Amino acid sequence: MYDALAASRGNPDAPPTLYTGLQFGDYRFLGPGSSGEPAEVGGLGPGYRFVTWQVGPAVRQLARGGRIGVLPLRFRDIPRVFGSGGKLAADVAVIQCTPPRGGKVNLGVSCSIFPAIVAAARLVIAEIHPDMPWTAGDTQLPVEALDLAVDATAPLGTLARATPDAVDEQIIARVRGLIPDDAWVQLGVGAIPDAILGRLHEHPGIKLHSGMLTDPLVEFLDGAGREARVVTGEVEGSHEMYVRVGRDPRVTFRPTTLIHDVPFMAGLDRFVSINSAIEVDLDGQVNGETIDGAQVSGVGGSLDFVEAARYSRGGRSIVALRSTAKGRSRIVDRLATGTAVTIPRHAVDVVVTEHGVADLAALDLDERAEALIEVADPTARSELRARARARRSQSERPRA
């Protein structure tokens, strides 16, 4: 379907806009500059606009060059913005689903934002995929909701499993020590959350409530008891995992309006949110979106889960990250001017690196800075302390 758009001239005088989140296939339909190709030109051409709320690795060059649009949108707001009555209410929805059964189709591995968008759209185009699993939850649509249907010509998109290294394992061990028994757990995506997910069955009574889950969900299901519950908006992983979630009644798919609903999650006792970040400054502000001013991800849904964890009885939010990346400290004195604040300082509970755990709850700004310096890379600590002292001295200086 994307290839058909790329082959079409579109309407240069009034270009229709294609809005989407993260795609797990390639982006070659966007032309050069996508999927690692040269970026002299890019996008769908003057007849279309392409806008995303999640900048994946394959389109970062196009985003940096302004050849595609980036929409800074919190994930919980997508149904409100693109659903019925929203400012960008969808005119056309393109979905993937199962072949019909008993007058219905099933959204399979991704419920998420689609019920709201299908309800808003004047035209619903369905790609019928024979390998899409029939999953439990809010995933069924009447055939009458579809206006056009095409047969899939490509396999379901998959996501390779991230492999943790020795440094990740140190972080994983520290994070696991913070998860109470009988907790509801949400996880982000990456090597650290993946590894934690695959080992959560070793914790008594764990249940999952998460926006997206990945391949290690299979290990959790294999090791968890019959009473285990998994509530998610979507899954991305291997074909084997897709088959499993279609057969396991413990896994239910719910729309974003529930998965990212802060009051609902706050009502779950011991709700633990585990997410990663690009950098954290000494006040506790978290950047999960940009590197040197360039958008490399999206707003996502981490703040939804972080807020819920803070209000949950016995809950806790955890930001887990390596202390360095490419030789640079990821604990920084200040987020640089123009850097996105994905999670504000007042919402952060705990920051974990391979060097320790910084519990920021109830700490003042000076105490926060020292706690975060202690979990920074040892080679960065003296400079961070010097900058923190200079900042404090400057703030104490009387103004003329």
N, C-alpha and C positions, 0 to 999 in steps of 0.2 A: 504494500500500500504506500509506504514511504517512497519506494522507487517510482511508483506511478506519479506521485507529486513532483518528484525531481524531474521526471520526463515531461511534465506539463508546463506550459508557459505561464499559467496562473493569470493574474490580473495586475499588471504593473501600475495601472492608474488608481486602483483601490485594492491593494494587496490583502488577501485574507491572512489572518495570523494563526499559526499553529502553536498551541500552548502544550507543554508536556513537562513531565518530571524526568527522573533519571531513566535512561534507556540502557538495557543490558546487552543489546546487540551492537553492531557497529553503526556509525553515523555517516556512512558514505553517501547517503542520499543528500547530505548537506554540502557535498562537494569538497574541494581542496580545503585544507585547514582542519578537517575532522579526522578522527581515527589516526592521528599522527601524520597525516599527509601535509605537504607544503601549504602554507596559508596565504598565498598571493591573492587568491579570491576565496569566497566561501559563502555559505548560506544557500538557500533554495533559489536564489536569483531574484530579480526585481519584482517578480510576480507574486512572491510570498514573503511573509515575515515569520521567523522562528524565534519563539521566546520560551525560556525554561526557568523553572524555579529551583533546579538542581543541576549545577554545573559539574558534569562528570569529567574524568580525565580526557576523554576523546574530543571534547569540544572546548577545552580551556583556551586554546589558541584563538578560536573564533570569538570567544567571550572577551578576551583581552583586546582583540582588534575591533570590538564593537560590531562585529558582523552578525551576531545574534543578540537578542535581548535577554537580560537577566531580570527576573521578577523577584524581589526580596519578599517572600511570602511565607509566613509561619504555616506549618503544615495543617494545623487545626482549622485555619481560615480558608483552605482551598475549597471545601464544599460551600462555604458562605459566599465566596467571591465568584466561583464558577457555577454554582447551583442556581436554582430558580430564584429570580429577583436579584441576583448578584450583579455587581458592576461589570463583570466579564462573563455573564451567564452564557453557557455554551450554546452555540447554534448547531454544531455538529459534534457528536461524540463517536469516537472510534474505540471499540473494545475488543478484547479477545474472550472467547467463551467456549464451552463444550458444544458438541452436537446436541440437538434438541432431544429431550426425553420427557414424555408425558405432557407435551405442550409447554415445556420450560427449557431454558438454558441455564448454565451455571457459570459464574465468573471465575471459578477455579482458584488459582493461586493468588489472586489479587482482588479483594473486595474494596477496601480502602476508600478512595474518593469516588468510585464509579457509580454507586447508587444515586448520589446527589447529581452527578453530571448527566447521567442517563435521564433522570427525571426532568432536567432542565432543557435538554437538547430537542430541537425540532426535527433533527435527522439523526438516527442512530445506526451506525454501520458496524456490523459484527464480523470479526474474522473467526470463523469456525475452526477450531483446532482439535483434531482427533485425539491428541495426547493430553489435552487439558483434563485434569482430574475433577471429578464431581465432589466438591467439598461441602462441609457442614457449616451452617451459620446463615448470614444474610446474603447469600451468594446466588440465589435463584431469581431469574427474571422470566416473566411470561414471554413467549415467542412474539406476542403482539407488540412488545416494547421495541422490537427490532424493525427497522425500515428496509435495510439492505443487508445481505449476508454474502460473504465471499469465503471460499475455502483457503485455509492457510497454505502458504507455499514455502515456509521456512520453519525450522524447529522452534520449540519454545525457548525463550531466552534463558540462559543459565548464568550463575555467578560462581566463579571459582572460590574455593575455600582458602582463606588466608592462613598462613602457617606461622605460629608464634616462635620466636627465638628465645635465647637464654634471658635476655633483658625483659622481654614480654612475660616470661614465666615468673620472674620476680614480682612484677606488677600484679599478675593474675593471682599469685598466692596472697598478696596483701589485700586485694579486693575481696577474695573469697572469705577472708577472715572477718570482713565487715558485714557479711550477709547473715541475718538471723534465720533460725529455723522457721518454718511455716510462713515464709515471706512470699509476696507477689513480686516478681522481678521483671524489669524492662531492660533490654539491652540494645545498644547501638550496633553498628556494623564495623567490622575490622578484625584483625588478628586477636586482639585481647578479648573483646566481647564474644567472638566465636569460640575461643578456647574455654571461656567461663561457661557459656551455654552448654557445651558438651560435657561439662563436669557438674552441672547443677543437680543432676540426679543423686549425687553423693550427699547433698544437703537434705535433711528431713523436711517433708511437707512443702516443697517448693512448687509454686504455680507461676505461670508466665502470662504477662499482659504486655504486649509489645507491638510497636508499629510495624516492624518487619523482622522476621526471623530467618536464619540461614541454615546451611546444611547440618551443623551439629545438633539441630533439633532432633534428628534421628537418634543420636546417642542419648539425649534426654528422654525421649519416649521409650527407648529400649530399657533404660535403667530406672525410670520412675514407676511408681505404683499405679494401680488402676484409678486411684483417686486423683491423680495429677490432672491439672487443667491447663490448657493452652488457649489463650485468646489473642488473636493477632489480626492485623489488617491485611497483611500479605506475607508471602514467603518468596525467597529467591535463593536458588541453589542448584542442585543436580536434578536430573530427571528421576533418579531413584527417590529423592526426597519428595518430589511432587507426587509420585505414586503413593508414598507412605501417608502423606497428609490427607489424601483422598480416601484412605482406608481406615484411619484411626479416628474413632468418634470423640476422642479426648481433645481434638484440635477443632476449634471453631473460628470462623472468620467473621469479623464485624466491621462496620464502616468507620471511617475516620471520625464521624460525629460522636461515636462512642469510644473508640480506641484512644483518641486524644482529648477526651472530655475531662478536664481537670477536677471538677467536683466529684465525678464518678470515681476516678482513680484515688482521690483523696479519701474516699470512703472505704478503700481496701486497706485493712490493717497490714502494717509492716510492708508498705510498698517501697521497693528499692529500685532506684533509677541508676543505670550504669552506662555512661557515655564517654566518648573521647573528646579531644580538642586539638586544635593546632597550637595554641599557646594560652597561658594564664598569666595575668600580671599580678603584682604584689598586693593589690587590693582584692584580688579574687575574681576580677572580670575575665570572662572566657571568650576567646575568639575561636569559632569553629568553622569559619567561612573563607577567610582571605589569607594570602601570603604576599607580603610586600605590596599590598593594595590590590592585588589581582584576585578576583573571585575564583575559588577552586572547589566550592561546594555550594550549599544553600542554607537558608535559615533552618530548614528541617523542623523536626518536632521535639528536639531535646528539651527546650524550655517547658513544653507542656508537661513532660514527665518529671522534670526537676521541681516544678511548682507543686505537682501532685504529691511527690515524695515528702516535701517539707510539711504539708498539711496532713499527711497520713499518720495515724497513731502508730508510733514505732517505726515510721518510715525514714528514709535517708537517701539523699542524692549523692552520687559518686562520679567525679570526673577523673578518668584514668588516662595517663599519657606518659610516654617516654620523656625523660628529662632533657634530651637533646634530639635534634634532627639535622642531618647534614652539617654537623659541627656547631650548630647554633643552639643556645639554651632556649627551651620552650617555656621556662619560667622567666618572665621578663619584668623589668622595672615598671614600664608603662606600655600599654598598647599604643602603637604608633598612630599618629594623626591619620584619620581616614580608615582605620581598621574597624571592622564590624564588631560590635559587642553582641555575641550570640546569647550569652547568659549573663545577666547583670550580677554584680558582686553580692548583692543582698540575698540572692537565690542559691548560692553555692554552699553546700554543706562540707564536703570532703574532697580533697585533691590527692590523688595517689600517683606516685612515680616509683621507679625501681629503688629509690633511696628512702622511701618512707611514706607516711600518711600524715597529711596536714588537715586536721579537723578545725575548720574555720568557724564553726557555729559558736556564737557568743564571744568571738575575739574582736578587739578593737583593731583599728587600721595598723597600728604599729605591731601588735601581736600577730595579725594576719601576715604581715610582711615577713616577720621572722620565721613563722611556721612554714611559709612557702619557700623561703631561702633554704631552710633545712632539708627540703625534699628536692631542691635543684641540684644540678650536676655540681660536684665539689669544686671544679675549676671555675665555675661561674659565681660562686657564693660571695667571694670578697668584693667583686665588682658590684653585685646586686646590693650588698650591704652598704657600700660606699654611696651608691645612687640613692638608696633609701634614706641614709643620713643627710645627704645633700638636699633632698626634697623636703625632709622634715625641718632642716635648718632654714631653708628658704621660706617655708610656711610660717615659721616662728618669728621671722625678721619683721620688725615694726615697719609699717608703711608711712611714708612721709605725708 
